[in-house]
């Protein structure tokens, strides 16, 4: 798995955790850290996480062989 794929997955996981906090506790961690939902940096974080989620869709449909970097050992 490449570095960009790992980064996209980490950002998607962060977004999922934030949505879980919103759903269970009505607490938006991104907004709390960066100054509210309307703050410019919060909107930037939301946009980056959204783009990462869209990129993860492409990872979902890649064959497993393409995701693995190390070849199988020869016998």
ABEGO torsion letter per residue (X at the ends): XBAAAAAAAAAAAAAAAAAAAAAAAGBBAAAAAAGEAABAAAAAAAAAAAAAAAAAAAAAABBAAAABABBBBBX
